[in-house]
Amino acid sequence: MKISEIMSREVRTVTPSTTLREAAEIMRQADIGALVINDNDRMSGVITDRDIVIRGVADGLDLSTHINALMSDDVCFCYDDEEVDHVAKNMAQIEKRRLPVVNRDKRLVGIISLANIATCNTDKLSANLLRSVAQAH
């Protein structure tokens, strides 16, 4: 099965100048845990709800701080035509709960999460992925 068959196609993007408060509000309204940072039509980073809480609020950053101050700029991603099993194993190795999905032209087309994989995969693969990622946090 290909990633394109199970990924979420609705990806919320924000700019590096988005504030922590704005990012948190977008996540709350959309009921999502990650936003892709789009800088001049280029995927320049990802910010998660965990980033906001652990590296923002817990460190005492003001909620008007721009997300570029704490976004993850080493963006890991996968391709929409990759096999789910391969991507799941990669996510476990790199201990990521979500990955942006791009097409072969490197255009953002979706996002894949543990939940997407858990709904379509074998119990063993899903359990291994969840165990690997959970140990990282």
Steps between C-alpha positions, in 0.01 A plus 500: 500500500624848410521797735268697269222253581498570874653846553303804610478734203401806700826648621501824692792726424618816670783746447810536720356824640192328641493538878485216751150611598382504137652157432337353811164649404520357146586157643210520745248608238613237249552230767851425374840461664738641240534786255733519203691826469485642150760764421462643148347178363768288665445256786742644754395327818241333716360601836307264723280545801782342699749763371267777618455350846850367573723749318268799520267520798713291740807707412310820575479636146244770442202383295575778250832330415523403133502127437825518305668535841415142590385315189677186391682605184656162425189384316463129446241407239386212284372467144137431419593199287700322771373181660335539841713224656821674391390840633378347828837336557675829421274690740588250773873539431494879506243507783249726325124494557418691182665569166413747226431324171630639171465390139802435281505871407546562875163675529322455832198273444414368846610384840529148639456422869515202731121500500488469119738206510327331792169491313634317197785283613576174666487493876867404520625790285276751676610373841868522405458854369307616806752341736800661324350847488360485854842410641642822358267716709 
